C-alpha cells in the first residue's frame, strides 16, 4: 500500500481492507510509523512513540473489532497505558509510569486499534493551544506558524497530517472541538457519562470533561463511540442508552430539524468576520437542506460564567496538586510546573471553600437553565472558535504578565493574584478565542465541530453544533448530511 492509498481511507476503510486480506495490520503499522518519522520532527505531534510495542501487539494477534489493525494515537493525559510513561504535559510527571490500562484504553484495544504513540498536550490540558514547556509547541499542518489548538492539539495534528486516521482526545472546555476546528477535522464531544473515565477517576472538573476521538470521517467517530460507550462501574453519571448503534445513524435522514443559530459570543466580546461569514454560509446551507433555521440564543452572563469557571478550575487544580503525591510519591515543587499553572493553583489555595462551592453550584444551575432553553430546538449552531487558528504565542499572556505571575508564585502571594486581576485578564484572553465551547461542557450536552468551512487562504473554520443531552444520534445524522453536501475528506494539508 502506498501512502496515498493509506490516506484515501478512513479508519473503518482501512480495517475493511485488513479483513479482506488486501493489506495486513503490520503493513498499515509500518506506513503509520514512516509517516510519523517523516512528519513529526516538523509538527511535534507525537511525544512518545510506541513503535516496538505496536509491532509486538500486531505480531501477537489483534481482537476482531471494528478497527482491527488500524493505527491510533492516545493523548498523553487521563487515558493511561500500563508500562508507558504519562506526563500530562508537565515536568512534574516525568518518570511516572502507570501500572494498568484505563478502561477507555482497554476498550480501544478490544476494538482492534494499534496504539503507535502518545500525543502532545498543554500542562494538564489547561489551555486552548498546545505549547507546553516540557515538549514545545505542536504545529498546525495547514500552517506551521499557527496553533493546532488545544488541548488535544497533538492528536489533531497527527490525524490531520495523516500519521493515523483517528486519535484520542478529551474535552473539558472544548479540547476536542477546538483542535478539530483548527486542523480541519471532525470532533465530537459526547454527552456527559457516555464514555468511561474509570477505574481511576469518577469525574474531571465536576463532570465537564468528556473523552472521545478526532477523526477525518463522521462514521469513524460514530463507530468508535459504539465501541467505547457504556456503563462505567462507580461513575457518578450515565448517559441515556442509545437505541441501536451510533454508526447506524450515519447516513440516516435527519428529518427537518429546528435549528437555532447565533454569532453572538457567549464568553468573549468579538468574532472574526471570517467566522461570521462562514456561519452565515452554513445557515444558508441548512436552509437549502430543508431545515427550519432561526436566529436565537440563550441569555448568558458571560462575565459571571467565566469567573465561576475559573474559580472552579483554580480550586480543582489546587486540589489536584495536593493529591498528586499520593499517586507519584513525589512532593510538589513550584519549579516542576509552568508559571501559569502554579499561579492558578496558588489562587485556588487562596479561595474560601464557600466561594468555590458557590461557583460550582452557580455553574450547575446555569447549565440547567441553558439546557432547558435548548430543549425547544433540535440543534444550536455557532462557529466553533472566534477566529481561525492564530499564530503561536498569540494566546499566551504577555511577557510582563508572565513575569508578574512568576513573582507572585515565588512569593506564594495568592491573595495578590486575586487582588490584581491578572488571572482574570489571562482567562478573558483565552475565553475570547473559545466563547462558546465551555458552556456545553457545563451542560453536558453533546456537541461537535464540523469542518465544512475554510478561509480564502486555506485555513479551516469549524462549525459548532449542539444537541439535547443524550442525543448524539441527531448530531451524527446531521453531520453525515453535511459531509455529503460539503465534503471535506479530500482536503489534505501540504505535508509529506
C-alpha positions as CSV (number, residue, x, y, z in Angstrom):
1,X,0.0,0.0,0.0
2,X,1.3,3.5,-0.9
3,X,1.0,6.5,1.4
4,X,-1.6,7.9,-1.0
5,X,-3.7,4.8,-0.7
6,X,-3.4,4.9,3.1
7,X,-4.6,8.5,3.2
8,X,-7.5,7.7,0.8
9,X,-9.2,5.6,3.6
10,X,-10.7,6.4,7.0
11,X,-10.2,4.0,9.9
12,X,-13.2,1.8,9.0
13,X,-12.0,1.7,5.4
14,X,-8.5,0.5,6.5
15,X,-10.0,-2.1,8.8
16,X,-12.1,-3.4,6.0
17,X,-9.0,-3.8,3.8
18,X,-7.4,-5.8,6.6
19,X,-10.4,-8.1,6.9
20,X,-10.4,-8.7,3.2
21,X,-6.7,-9.5,3.2
22,X,-5.9,-6.7,0.8
23,X,-3.4,-5.3,3.3
24,X,-2.0,-6.5,6.6
25,X,-2.1,-4.8,10.0
26,X,1.7,-5.0,10.0
27,X,1.8,-3.1,6.7
28,X,-0.5,-0.4,7.9
29,X,1.6,0.0,11.1
30,X,4.8,0.4,9.1
31,X,3.2,3.1,6.9
32,X,2.0,4.9,10.0
33,X,5.4,4.7,11.6
34,X,7.1,6.0,8.4
35,X,4.7,9.0,8.3
36,X,5.4,9.8,12.0
37,X,9.1,9.6,11.5
38,X,8.8,11.8,8.4
39,X,6.4,14.5,9.7
40,X,6.8,14.6,13.4
41,X,10.1,16.4,13.5
42,X,8.3,19.4,12.0
43,X,4.9,19.1,13.6
44,X,5.8,17.9,17.1
45,X,2.6,16.0,17.5
46,X,3.8,12.6,18.9
47,X,5.9,13.0,22.0
48,X,6.1,9.3,23.0
49,X,6.5,6.8,20.1
50,X,5.3,3.2,20.9
51,X,6.5,1.6,17.7
52,X,8.0,-1.6,19.1
53,X,5.1,-2.1,21.5
54,X,2.7,-1.8,18.5
55,X,4.7,-4.3,16.5
56,X,4.5,-6.8,19.3
57,X,0.8,-6.2,19.6
58,X,0.3,-6.9,15.9
59,X,2.5,-10.0,16.0
60,X,0.6,-11.4,18.9
61,X,-2.7,-11.1,17.1
62,X,-5.4,-8.5,17.4
63,X,-9.1,-8.7,18.5
64,X,-11.6,-8.9,15.8
65,X,-13.0,-5.5,16.5
66,X,-14.4,-2.8,14.1
67,X,-11.0,-1.1,13.9
68,X,-8.8,-4.2,13.8
69,X,-5.3,-3.3,12.6
70,X,-5.9,0.5,12.4
71,X,-3.0,2.7,13.8
72,X,-4.1,5.0,16.6
73,X,-2.7,7.6,19.0
74,X,-3.5,8.5,22.6
75,X,-3.4,12.0,24.0
76,X,-0.9,11.9,26.9
77,X,-3.5,12.8,29.6
78,X,-6.2,11.0,31.6
79,X,-6.2,7.8,29.4
80,X,-3.3,5.6,30.8
81,X,-1.3,2.7,29.3
82,X,0.3,0.1,31.6
83,X,4.1,0.3,31.5
84,X,4.2,3.6,29.4
85,X,5.1,7.0,30.8
86,X,2.3,9.5,31.3
87,X,3.5,13.1,31.6
88,X,0.2,15.1,31.4
89,X,2.2,17.8,29.7
90,X,4.0,18.5,33.0
91,X,7.6,18.3,34.2
92,X,6.2,17.1,37.5
93,X,5.2,13.8,36.0
94,X,8.5,13.0,34.3
95,X,9.3,9.4,35.1
96,X,5.8,8.4,36.3
97,X,4.6,5.1,34.7
98,X,1.1,3.7,35.4
99,X,0.8,0.0,36.1
100,X,-2.5,-0.6,34.4
101,X,-4.7,0.5,31.4
102,X,-7.6,2.9,31.8
103,X,-10.9,1.4,31.0
104,X,-11.1,3.5,27.8
105,X,-7.8,2.2,26.6
106,X,-9.0,-1.4,27.3
107,X,-12.0,-0.7,25.1
108,X,-9.8,0.8,22.4
109,X,-7.7,-2.4,22.4
110,X,-10.8,-4.6,22.2
111,X,-11.8,-2.6,19.1
112,X,-8.6,-3.8,17.5
113,X,-6.8,-0.5,17.4
114,X,-3.0,-0.5,17.4
115,X,-1.6,2.3,19.6
116,X,1.5,3.7,17.9
117,X,2.3,6.6,20.3
118,X,1.1,9.3,22.7
119,X,0.5,12.9,21.7
120,X,1.4,16.4,22.9
121,X,-0.9,18.3,25.3
122,X,-0.6,21.5,27.3
123,X,0.1,21.1,31.0
124,X,-3.0,19.3,32.5
125,X,-5.0,20.3,29.4
126,X,-5.5,23.8,30.7
127,X,-5.2,25.9,27.6
128,X,-6.8,26.0,24.1
129,X,-3.4,25.8,22.5
130,X,-0.7,23.2,22.7
131,X,2.6,24.8,23.7
132,X,3.8,23.1,26.8
133,X,7.2,23.9,28.3
134,X,8.0,20.2,28.6
135,X,7.7,19.3,24.9
136,X,7.3,22.5,23.0
137,X,4.6,23.7,20.6
138,X,2.7,21.4,18.3
139,X,2.4,23.0,14.8
140,X,-0.7,23.1,12.6
141,X,-0.3,21.0,9.5
142,X,-2.2,23.6,7.5
143,X,0.2,26.4,8.5
144,X,3.2,25.6,10.7
145,X,3.3,29.1,12.1
146,X,-0.2,28.6,13.7
147,X,-1.5,26.7,16.7
148,X,-3.1,23.3,16.2
149,X,-5.5,24.2,19.0
150,X,-5.7,22.5,22.4
151,X,-5.7,20.8,24.5
152,X,-5.9,17.8,22.1
153,X,-3.6,19.6,19.7
154,X,-1.1,16.8,19.3
155,X,-3.7,14.3,18.3
156,X,-5.3,16.8,15.9
157,X,-2.0,17.5,14.1
158,X,-1.3,13.8,13.9
159,X,-4.7,13.0,12.3
160,X,-4.8,16.0,10.0
161,X,-1.3,15.2,8.7
162,X,-2.2,11.6,8.0
163,X,0.0,9.9,10.6
164,X,-3.1,8.0,11.8
165,X,-6.7,8.1,10.6
166,X,-8.1,8.9,14.0
167,X,-6.9,9.5,17.5
168,X,-7.9,10.0,21.2
169,X,-8.8,13.3,22.8
170,X,-10.6,14.7,25.7
171,X,-12.7,17.9,26.2
172,X,-13.2,19.9,29.3
173,X,-13.8,23.3,27.7
174,X,-13.6,22.5,24.0
175,X,-10.4,20.4,23.9
176,X,-11.7,18.1,21.2
177,X,-13.7,20.7,19.3
178,X,-11.1,23.4,19.4
179,X,-8.3,21.5,17.6
180,X,-10.8,19.9,15.3
181,X,-11.7,23.3,14.1
182,X,-8.1,24.5,13.9
183,X,-7.0,21.4,12.0
184,X,-9.9,20.7,9.7
185,X,-11.2,17.6,11.4
186,X,-14.5,16.2,12.7
187,X,-14.6,16.3,16.5
188,X,-17.5,15.3,18.7
189,X,-17.7,15.7,22.5
190,X,-20.2,13.1,23.7
191,X,-22.8,13.5,26.4
192,X,-21.6,13.5,30.0
193,X,-21.2,10.0,31.2
194,X,-21.2,8.4,27.7
195,X,-17.6,7.2,27.8
196,X,-15.7,5.8,30.8
197,X,-13.2,7.6,33.0
198,X,-12.6,4.6,35.3
199,X,-11.1,3.0,37.1
200,X,-9.0,5.8,38.4
201,X,-11.4,8.8,38.1
202,X,-15.0,9.4,38.8
203,X,-15.2,12.7,37.1
204,X,-13.0,15.6,36.0
205,X,-13.8,19.3,36.6
206,X,-17.1,18.4,38.2
207,X,-18.3,16.5,35.2
208,X,-17.2,18.9,32.5
209,X,-14.6,16.6,30.9
210,X,-15.6,14.0,28.3
211,X,-13.5,11.5,26.3
212,X,-13.7,10.6,22.6
213,X,-11.7,10.9,19.3
214,X,-10.8,13.2,16.5
215,X,-11.4,11.8,13.0
216,X,-11.5,12.6,9.3
217,X,-14.8,11.0,8.8
218,X,-18.1,11.1,10.6
219,X,-18.6,7.3,10.5
220,X,-15.3,6.7,12.3
221,X,-16.4,8.9,15.2
222,X,-19.8,7.1,15.4
223,X,-18.3,3.6,15.2
224,X,-15.7,4.5,17.8
225,X,-18.5,5.7,20.2
226,X,-20.2,2.3,19.6
227,X,-17.0,0.6,20.7
228,X,-16.3,2.6,23.8
229,X,-19.7,3.9,25.2
230,X,-21.3,2.0,28.0
231,X,-21.7,1.7,31.8
232,X,-18.6,2.5,33.8
233,X,-19.0,1.0,37.3
234,X,-18.8,3.6,40.0
235,X,-19.2,6.5,37.7
236,X,-21.4,9.4,39.1
237,X,-23.1,9.8,35.7
238,X,-24.6,7.6,33.0
239,X,-25.8,9.0,29.6
240,X,-29.2,7.7,28.3
241,X,-28.9,4.4,26.5
242,X,-28.7,4.7,22.7
243,X,-31.4,2.9,20.7
244,X,-29.4,1.0,18.1
245,X,-25.9,1.9,17.0
246,X,-24.4,5.3,16.5
247,X,-22.9,4.1,13.2
248,X,-26.4,3.2,12.1
249,X,-27.3,6.9,12.4
250,X,-24.7,7.9,9.9
251,X,-26.4,8.4,6.5
252,X,-29.9,8.2,8.1
253,X,-32.1,11.2,7.1
254,X,-32.1,13.8,9.9
255,X,-35.6,15.0,9.0
256,X,-36.5,18.7,9.1
257,X,-34.6,19.9,12.1
258,X,-35.4,23.1,14.1
259,X,-32.0,24.9,14.3
260,X,-31.2,28.0,16.3
261,X,-28.1,29.9,15.4
262,X,-26.1,32.8,16.7
263,X,-22.9,34.7,16.0
264,X,-23.1,36.4,19.5
265,X,-20.1,35.3,21.6
266,X,-21.3,33.9,25.0
267,X,-18.0,34.5,26.8
268,X,-16.0,36.9,24.6
269,X,-16.7,40.2,23.0
270,X,-16.0,39.9,19.3
271,X,-15.9,37.4,16.5
272,X,-13.6,37.4,13.4
273,X,-15.6,38.4,10.3
274,X,-14.4,35.3,8.5
275,X,-16.1,33.1,11.2
276,X,-19.3,35.1,10.9
277,X,-19.3,34.8,7.2
278,X,-18.7,31.1,7.4
279,X,-21.6,30.8,9.9
280,X,-23.9,32.7,7.5
281,X,-23.0,30.4,4.7
282,X,-23.7,27.4,6.9
283,X,-27.1,28.9,7.8
284,X,-27.9,29.1,4.1
285,X,-26.8,25.6,3.5
286,X,-29.0,24.3,6.3
287,X,-32.0,26.1,4.7
288,X,-31.2,24.6,1.3
289,X,-31.2,21.2,3.0
290,X,-34.7,21.8,4.2
291,X,-34.1,22.6,7.9
292,X,-36.0,25.3,9.8
293,X,-33.3,27.9,10.9
294,X,-34.0,30.8,13.3
295,X,-31.6,33.3,14.9
296,X,-31.8,32.7,18.6
297,X,-29.6,32.2,21.6
298,X,-29.9,31.6,25.4
299,X,-29.1,34.6,27.5
300,X,-25.8,34.1,29.3
301,X,-23.9,36.3,31.7
302,X,-20.5,35.7,30.1
303,X,-18.5,37.6,32.7
304,X,-20.0,35.7,35.6
305,X,-19.8,32.3,33.7
306,X,-16.1,32.9,33.0
307,X,-15.4,33.9,36.6
308,X,-17.2,30.9,38.0
309,X,-15.4,28.6,35.5
310,X,-12.1,30.0,36.6
311,X,-12.9,29.7,40.4
312,X,-13.9,26.1,39.8
313,X,-10.8,25.4,37.8
314,X,-8.4,27.0,40.3
315,X,-9.9,25.2,43.2
316,X,-9.8,21.9,41.3
317,X,-6.1,22.5,40.3
318,X,-5.1,23.3,43.9
319,X,-6.8,20.1,45.0
320,X,-5.0,18.1,42.2
321,X,-1.6,19.4,43.3
322,X,-2.5,18.2,46.8
323,X,-3.4,14.8,45.5
324,X,-0.6,14.2,43.1
325,X,2.0,12.9,45.6
326,X,-0.4,10.1,46.6
327,X,0.0,8.7,43.0
328,X,3.6,9.6,42.4
329,X,5.3,9.6,45.8
330,X,6.9,12.8,44.8
331,X,6.5,16.1,46.5
332,X,5.1,19.1,44.7
333,X,7.5,22.0,44.0
334,X,6.9,25.2,42.2
335,X,9.7,24.7,39.7
336,X,8.1,21.5,38.4
337,X,5.2,23.4,37.0
338,X,4.6,26.1,34.4
339,X,4.3,29.7,35.7
340,X,0.6,30.0,34.8
341,X,-0.3,26.6,36.2
342,X,1.4,27.3,39.6
343,X,-0.4,30.7,39.7
344,X,-3.8,29.1,39.1
345,X,-3.2,26.6,41.8
346,X,-1.9,29.4,44.2
347,X,-5.1,31.3,43.5
348,X,-7.1,28.2,44.2
349,X,-5.5,27.8,47.6
350,X,-6.4,31.4,48.5
351,X,-10.1,30.9,47.8
352,X,-12.5,30.2,50.6
353,X,-14.3,26.9,50.5
354,X,-17.7,28.6,50.3
355,X,-16.7,30.7,47.3
356,X,-15.5,27.6,45.4
357,X,-18.7,25.7,46.3
358,X,-20.8,28.7,45.3
359,X,-19.1,28.9,41.9
360,X,-19.7,25.2,41.2
361,X,-23.3,25.4,42.3
362,X,-23.9,28.5,40.1
363,X,-22.3,26.7,37.1
364,X,-24.6,23.7,37.6
365,X,-27.7,25.9,37.9
366,X,-26.8,28.0,34.9
367,X,-26.2,24.8,32.9
368,X,-29.6,23.5,33.9
369,X,-31.2,26.8,32.7
370,X,-29.3,26.7,29.4
371,X,-30.2,23.0,28.8
372,X,-33.8,23.8,29.4
373,X,-33.6,26.6,26.8
374,X,-32.1,24.2,24.3
375,X,-35.0,21.8,24.6
376,X,-37.1,23.9,22.2
377,X,-34.6,23.3,19.4
378,X,-33.1,20.2,17.8
379,X,-29.7,21.9,17.3
380,X,-27.9,25.1,18.3
381,X,-25.3,26.4,15.7
382,X,-22.4,28.7,16.4
383,X,-18.9,28.9,15.0
384,X,-16.5,26.6,16.9
385,X,-14.0,29.4,17.5
386,X,-14.0,33.2,17.4
387,X,-11.2,33.2,14.8
388,X,-9.2,30.9,12.5
389,X,-6.2,29.4,14.3
390,X,-3.9,32.2,15.5
391,X,-0.1,32.2,15.3
392,X,1.9,30.5,18.0
393,X,2.2,32.5,21.2
394,X,-0.8,34.8,20.4
395,X,-3.0,33.3,23.1
396,X,-0.3,33.2,25.9
397,X,-0.1,36.0,28.5
398,X,2.3,38.8,27.5
399,X,5.8,38.5,28.9
400,X,5.3,41.2,31.5
401,X,2.3,39.3,32.9
402,X,4.2,36.0,33.0
403,X,7.0,37.7,34.9
404,X,4.4,39.1,37.4
405,X,2.8,35.7,37.8
406,X,6.2,34.1,38.3
407,X,7.0,36.7,41.0
408,X,3.7,36.1,42.8
409,X,4.4,32.3,42.6
410,X,7.8,32.7,44.2
411,X,6.3,34.8,46.9
412,X,3.4,32.5,47.4
413,X,1.1,35.5,47.0
414,X,-2.2,34.0,46.0
415,X,-4.1,36.9,47.6
416,X,-2.1,39.3,45.4
417,X,-3.1,37.4,42.3
418,X,-6.8,37.6,43.4
419,X,-6.5,41.3,44.0
420,X,-4.5,42.2,40.9
421,X,-7.0,40.7,38.4
422,X,-4.1,39.3,36.3
423,X,-5.5,35.8,36.1
424,X,-8.9,37.2,35.1
425,X,-7.2,39.1,32.3
426,X,-5.5,35.8,31.2
427,X,-8.8,34.0,31.3
428,X,-10.5,36.7,29.4
429,X,-7.9,36.3,26.6
430,X,-8.4,32.6,26.5
431,X,-12.2,32.7,26.5
432,X,-12.2,35.3,23.8
433,X,-10.9,32.6,21.5
434,X,-13.4,30.0,22.7
435,X,-16.6,31.9,23.5
436,X,-19.0,29.0,23.0
437,X,-17.4,25.6,23.7
438,X,-17.0,25.7,27.5
439,X,-20.7,26.4,28.0
440,X,-21.7,23.0,26.7
441,X,-19.1,21.2,28.9
442,X,-21.0,22.7,31.8
443,X,-24.4,21.5,30.4
444,X,-23.0,18.1,29.5
445,X,-24.7,18.2,26.1
446,X,-23.2,16.5,23.0
447,X,-21.5,19.0,20.7
448,X,-19.4,18.7,17.5
449,X,-17.1,20.7,15.3
450,X,-17.7,20.0,11.6
451,X,-15.0,21.1,9.0
452,X,-17.3,22.5,6.3
453,X,-15.8,26.0,6.0
454,X,-12.4,27.4,5.1
455,X,-10.9,30.9,4.7
456,X,-9.8,32.2,1.3
457,X,-6.2,31.5,2.3
458,X,-6.9,27.8,3.2
459,X,-7.4,27.8,7.0
460,X,-10.1,25.6,8.4
461,X,-13.1,27.1,10.2
462,X,-15.2,24.6,12.1
463,X,-18.9,25.0,12.6
464,X,-20.2,24.1,16.1
465,X,-23.4,22.1,16.6
466,X,-25.0,21.3,20.0
467,X,-27.9,18.9,20.6
468,X,-30.0,18.0,23.5
469,X,-28.4,15.9,26.3
470,X,-28.1,12.3,25.2
471,X,-28.9,13.0,21.6
472,X,-25.7,12.2,19.7
473,X,-27.9,10.5,17.1
474,X,-29.2,13.8,15.8
475,X,-25.6,15.1,15.5
476,X,-24.4,12.1,13.6
477,X,-27.3,12.2,11.2
478,X,-26.8,15.9,10.5
479,X,-23.0,15.6,10.3
480,X,-23.3,12.9,7.7
481,X,-25.7,15.0,5.7
482,X,-23.3,17.9,5.8
483,X,-20.4,15.6,4.9
484,X,-22.2,14.8,1.6
485,X,-23.3,18.4,1.0
486,X,-19.9,19.9,1.7
487,X,-17.3,17.1,1.5
488,X,-14.0,17.6,3.4
489,X,-12.3,14.2,3.4
490,X,-10.4,15.0,0.2
491,X,-8.8,18.1,1.7
492,X,-5.3,17.5,2.9
493,X,-2.6,19.8,4.2
494,X,0.6,20.1,2.1
495,X,2.8,17.8,4.3
496,X,4.8,14.7,3.5
